[in-house]
Amino acid sequence: MSTNPSTTETKTAETVDRNQLLQELDQTEQDFYTTLASLTPEQVNTVPFEGSWTAGQVTEHILMAESGIPETVLGSTEETERPVSQYVPVIESIFLDFTAKYQSPEFIIPSDGPHDQHQLLEAFKAERAAIRDIAANEDLTLTCTDFEFPQIANLTRWEWLQFVLCHSKRHTRQLQNISEKVSNRSDS
C-alpha cells in the first residue's frame, strides 16, 4: 500500500502548526493569568488612569469576546474554498498594532464592576480550556458560517484561534500596563 506523499506532508505541516498553536495558546493563557493573579483584589478594580479600564474590566472584556468562540467554531461549518489562513494577516494587523486605539464593539463592553478576581481567574481558565480543546481536537481548516467576523468575513477555525491569540496578546499588554500603574501607585 503506497502513501500519497502530499497527504503525508500536509498532515505533518498541520501537526506542526497545531502544536505551535497549542504552545502559543498555553503561553498567552499563562501570561494573562499570571499578570491578573499578581494583582491584589483591590488593584483589580483600580482605574490606573483616566479613560482606562480596570484589570477586572479588561478580563471581563476578554471573557465576553471569547465566550462565543467555542459555539461559533463548533457550529455550522463548510469546506474552505480559499487559503485557510487568508485573514490571519488582517487579524494580526488590527490586534497586534499596539499604537492603534480602538473602541470595543458594544456587545463586549465590560461592566463597571466591581470584579471578583477569583471568579475572573476561574472563568478565564475554563474558557481557555474549552478553546484549547477545540485547537487540539477539531479540523481547523473548516470555515465557520454562524457568525461573520465584523468587517472581515466568515473565518476558518484556524483564523478564529489566531484571533484569540492576537486579541489575548493585545490585552495582556494592556493588563501589564495597568498592573504597572496600579502597583506603582500602591508603592508610593
Residue, then its C-alpha position, 0 to 999 in steps of 0.5 A: m500500500s503506497t502513501n500519497p506523499s502530499t497527504t503525508e506532508t500536509k498532515t505533518a505541516e498541520t501537526v506542526d502548526r497545531n502544536q505551535l498553536l497549542q504552545e502559543l495558546d498555553q503561553t498567552e493563557q499563562d501570561f494573562y493569568t499570571t499578570l491578573a493573579s499578581l494583582t491584589p483584589e483591590q488593584v483589580n478594580t483600580v482605574p490606573f488612569e483616566g479613560s482606562w479600564t480596570a484589570g477586572q474590566v479588561t478580563e471581563h472584556i476578554l471573557m465576553a469576546e471569547s465566550g462565543i468562540p467555542e459555539t461559533v467554531l463548533g457550529s455550522t461549518e463548510e469546506t474552505e474554498r480559499p487559503v485557510s489562513q487568508y485573514v490571519p494577516v488582517i487579524e494580526s494587523i488590527f490586534l497586534d498594532f499596539t499604537a492603534k486605539y480602538q473602541s470595543p464593539e458594544f456587545i463586549i463592553p465590560s461592566d463597571g464592576p466591581h470584579d471578583q478576581h477569583q471568579l475572573l481567574e476561574a472563568f478565564k481558565a475554563e474558557r481557555a480550556a474549552i478553546r484549547d480543546i477545540a485547537a487540539n481536537e477539531d479540523l481547523t481548516l473548516t470555515c465557520t458560517d454562524f457568525e461573520f467576523p465584523q468587517i472581515a468575513n466568515l473565518t476558518r477555525w484556524e483564523w478564529l484561534q489566531f484571533v484569540l491569540c492576537h486579541s489575548k496578546r493585545h490585552t495582556r499588554q494592556l493588563q501589564n500596563i495597568s498592573e504597572k500603574v496600579s502597583n506603582r501607585s500602591d508603592s508610593 
